[in-house]
Amino acid sequence: MNDNIVFMLSYIPTPLIFLIAGLMIWRFPPRYGETYGYRTKLSQSSEQAWDFAQVFWGRMAVITSIPVFVLSM
């Protein structure tokens, strides 16, 4: 019984955290050069690439976190 509770407490919040992070970065993308965000060499190549990468990653995080959350139930 206790093992099941520990499993649920550690497994279910992960997709929720991913969903919240995706929504935040999608709706409120960080400015170019911030210390957080989707930071790769290509996304940091220009401000236009940075803006696109933040919105794209946010959408992908939201899209992938929903089925993972359903499967974790």
N, C-alpha and C positions, 0 to 999 in steps of 0.2 A: 504494500500500500504506500509506504513512504517513498519507495523508489519511483513509483508512478507520479507522485506529486512533484518530486524533484525534477523529473524528466519534463513534465509539462511546464514548470516554472522556468526552465532553462531553454526550452525549445520553442514555445509559442511566441514569446516576445521578440525573437529574432526577426521574423518577417514584419512585425509591426514597427520595429525600429527602422528597418529598411524602407518601409512605406512612408513613415514620417520624414525620414531624411530625403527620400525622393521627392516628396511633395514640397518640402522646404526649398530644395535646390531648384526644382522646376518652377515654382511660383515666385521665389525670391532668389534668383541666381546671384552668386557672389560676383563682385566687381573683378575686373581683370587684375591678376596678381595677388589676390587674397590668399590667406594661408590655408583656406579650406576650399573644397570643391573637387571636381574631377580634374586632377592635375597630371597631365602627361606631356611629353615633349611636343606632340602635335597640337594638343589643345592650348598650349602656351605659346604657340608660334605667332599668333596675332590676336588682337582683341576680338575680331569677328569669329575666329575659330574657337576662342574661349567661350564666347556667348553661346555659340551653337552647341558646344560640348556640354555645357552645364544644363541647358534645356533638354538635350537629347538624353543625357544620363539620368536626369530626373524622371523623364517619361519612362525610360526603360526600367528604372528601379520600381516605379509604381506598377507598371505592367507585370513585372516578374514577381513582385512581392505578394500580389493578390492570390495567384494560384498556389504559391508556396504556403501562404497562410491557410488556405482551404485544405491543402494536403496535410498540414501539421495538426489539424483538428482531429 
